[in-house]
Amino acid sequence: MISEWVPDELWSLAAPLIPPPPRRPQGGGTPPIEARAVFAAIVYVLTTGCAWRHLPPGFGVSKATAHRRFVAWTRAGLWRRLHVAALDQLGTKGLIDWSRATADAASVRAKRGGDLTGPSPVDRGKPGSKIHALSDRNGLPLSVGVSAANTHDSRCLESLIQAIPAVRSRRGPRRRRPDKLHADKGYDYPHLRRMLRARGIRPRIARRGIESSHRLGRHRWVIERTFAWFTGYRRLTIRYERSASLYCALVTLAAALTYLKLTT
């Protein structure tokens, strides 16, 4: 059951990054649960959308242990490092296409509220959040983020650009900037175009009142596929975590797991 949710290829990537369990100063205590079993339980919750309290006993991990370790690993920055490691693996194989990137956002309902939530303009003002993503030409997420649902998409673009890690290449130096960036009319602001050009990225942002949605659709399907991959992880479709950092951790883990879609 564990290898079903965490195949050997994924575990070989994650295992060196997982921080060791804390040691009791007085010694003794019960042996820590195997990290791979805990990792598999977290992937199961992310993928199926089940509540922590409904975690199947087949993992050999209690709900309290799984959630406690998830919080600890989030604070240790595991998911970000795993995402970078996955991008490095793909970069060395030449599977990242830097010729064009696409940015967009999608709203999700926040059932329990929490930080980085706000009235959703697409859900009758109910509390919600936004998932922001920037993908390469094939839809591989290079950076992700979370904001309140009433945050304008354009306000997060610079953060997404800055969050792209320096990724290994098949040959030559590491790379962290796409050649071009496509985005819809919600990003049509002069300061964003200047910001992209200053970073050596050619803006391909649809202009309000000029370019039709049909022309934009030739490239938009890429980021739509990225969000389709995200919605395949049922825990992301509705935000239950009150903590924005924990919800963003799940989004980052989902971004890292797309590594398997391109290597298997």
N, C-alpha and C positions, 0 to 999 in steps of 0.2 A: 504493500500500500504506500509506503514511504517513497520508494523509487518511482512509483507511478506519478507522484506529484513533484518529486525532485529527482529527475534523471541524473545519471552520473556526470554528464557533460555540464549541467547546471551546478551540481554540487562541487565539482572540481574548481569552478569559478568562484563559488561563494565561500567554501570552507576556509581558505586562507584569510578571509576578511572578517570572519566572525570573531568578536572579542571573547576571550575566555570568561567563564562564569566567575563572579566574585568569590574570593576565598574567605572563609570564616576565620577571624583572628584567633579564636580559641581552638580551631581545628575541629575535626569530627563532622557530624551531620550526615545527611544522606547524600549519596553520589548524585551529581547533576544529571538531568535528563540529557540524552544524546542530542547534540545540536541539530543534526540532520532531521530528527523526528520533529523538533520544534519548528524548524524551517518549513518542513512539509505541512505542518498544521497551519502555519501562517499563510502559505500559498493556497491551501485548501479554503480557508476563510475568504481570502481575496477572490478566488475563482468562483466559488459557489455562492458567496454572499451570505452564508450561514452566520448566525450569531455565535459569539465566542462560547456561550453557555451550551450551545448545541453541537460542539465539536465531537465527532465520533470517537469512541474509545479505542478504535483500531490504531490510532497514532501512538497510544501509550503516553499521552501528554494531557494533563489536566487543563481545564479552561483557564484556571488562574495562572498556571505556569506559562502557558502559551501567550497569554496577554501580557504578563509581566515581562517575559523575555522580548516580546515585540516592542514594548515601550523602551526597554533598556537598549535594544539594538537600534531603535530610532534615535535615541539620545546620543548613541555612539557614532551616528552617521553611516551606519552599515549600508542602507539602501542607496544612498548617493554613490558610495564607493563601488557597490555592485553594478550600478548603472554604468559608471565610467569603465569598469573592468569589461563589461559586456561590449561597450562601444570600442574599446581597445582591441578586443578579439575580432570584431567585425572589420575594424580598420585595417588590421594586419592582413586580413584576407581580401581586402579591396572591395568589401561589400557595402561601404558607405559612399553614396553619391553626393558629393559636395557641390555639384554644378547648380543645384537649385534647392532652396529651402522654402517651406510654407509655414505660416503661423496662423493660428485661430484659437477659439475658445468655445467651450460648451458648458451650459448651465446644468446643475444637478440640485435636487431638493435636499435641504438639510433638515432632517426629521427632528433632531434634538437641539437645533440651534448651535451655539458655540461661537468661538472667535472666527473671524473672516467669513461671516455670513451676512446677508442683507436681503432686502426685498427683491425678489426676482422679477425683472420686467417681462419675462416670458412665461411666468407661472402665477399670474394674478397677485403679485406682490407677496407671495409666500416666502419664508426664509429659504435661502439657497446660497450656493457657492458656484464658482466657475473653475473648471479645469482649463488651464492654458497649456498649449503645446506648440513646439516648433520641430518640424520633421525634415528629414532629407528628401531627396527626390523620390525615394521609394516608400515614404511614409514612416521610416524609422524615427522614433522620437529622440531628438538630440538634447532637448531640455524640456522640463515641465514645471508647472507652478500652480498654485491655488490662490484664489482671491474671493472676496464677497461677490455675490451675484450682481449687485448693482455697480460694480467697478467696470468702467469702460475698458474694452479690450485694448485700446491703444496705450493705456497707462502701463501695461505689463510687457510691452514688446521689448523695451530696452533691457529689462530684467531677464527675459528669455534669452536674448542675445548674449548677455554677460554670463549666463549660466551654462552656456555651451562649453564643455570641458575641452582641454587640449587632447586630441585623440591621435593615437598612433596611426601611421600610414603604412602601406605596403612597402613603400620606399620613400626616403626623404624625411623631413622634420614632422613633428606633430602638427595637427591642423585643428582649428576651432572656428573657422569662418567660412560660410558658404559663398559661392560666387554671386548668387542672386537670391533675393527673398521676395516671394509672392505673398500677398495678403489682400483681403477684401477692402471695401470702401471705409470700413470702420477704422482703418489705420491710415487714412489719407490725411496726413498732417505734415506741413513743411518741416517741423522739427524732427519728425521721425525719419524723413528722407535724408535730412542732413546728418542725423546720427548714424544711419546705415552707411552713407558715403564716407563718413569720417573713419569708419571701420573697414573700408575697402569692400563693402557689399553693395551691389547695384540694386536699388529698390525697384520692384515690379509691383507697385501697389495700385489697385484699381482707383480711378479718379471719379469722385462724386459728380454726377450729372454728365459724364463724358463716356465712360466705358460701360458696356452692357454686361449683365450678369452671365450671358451666354459665353462671352469671351473669357470671363474669369473661370467659368466651369471647366475649361480645358486643363486647368492646373489644380482646381479646388478638390478634385476627387482624391488627391493624395492625402491631404490632411483629414478628409472625411474618412478615409480608410484607417488612419491612425486612431480616430475617435471610435470607429467601429471595433477596433481591437480593444480599446479601453472598455467599451460597454460589454465586451465578452467576459470581463471580470466583474461579476455581479455586485461585488461589494462597492464598486465605484459608482453604480447607477443612482444610488441614493446615499447621501452622506449621513452616517449614523454616529461617527466620531465627533464629540464636542470639541476636541482639540484639533486645530487646523494642522498642526505638525504631524499628528498621527494619520490624518486623512491624506496629507501630502506624501507621507511615507508610503502609503498604499499605492498612490498614483506613481511614485518613483519606482516601486517594486514592479508594477505592471509595465512600466517603460523598459525596465531591465529584462523582463521576461519575454519581450518581443525578440530578444536575441535568439530564442529557440525557434521562432517562426522563420528566421532567415538562415538557420544553420541545420535544420532537420528536414 
